[in-house]
Amino acid sequence: MENNKELNNKKQCDIHVVSSSFKVGTYSLYRKGDRSYCHWSEGLKMVIEKDGVVIKLEGDEIKKLVGSLPQTVGGVY
């Protein structure tokens, strides 16, 4: 049987409040008629909003974010 200290520690780890506000969007600007190849992250912008806090990310920052995600056995996210 676990002692009270261990039980209290487990209760503190429970998160009962779930964010009611979460938005994420991405966009990319390009020149009309430009058909040259570029990396998927080039020119890409991302805006994340959670509970009134806004984070704006650009190409290299988005690559770091995506690179930190665990991959499945098939190598996809």
Helices and strands as residue ranges (DSSP letters): H 4-13, E 22-28, E 44-50, E 53-58, H 59-67
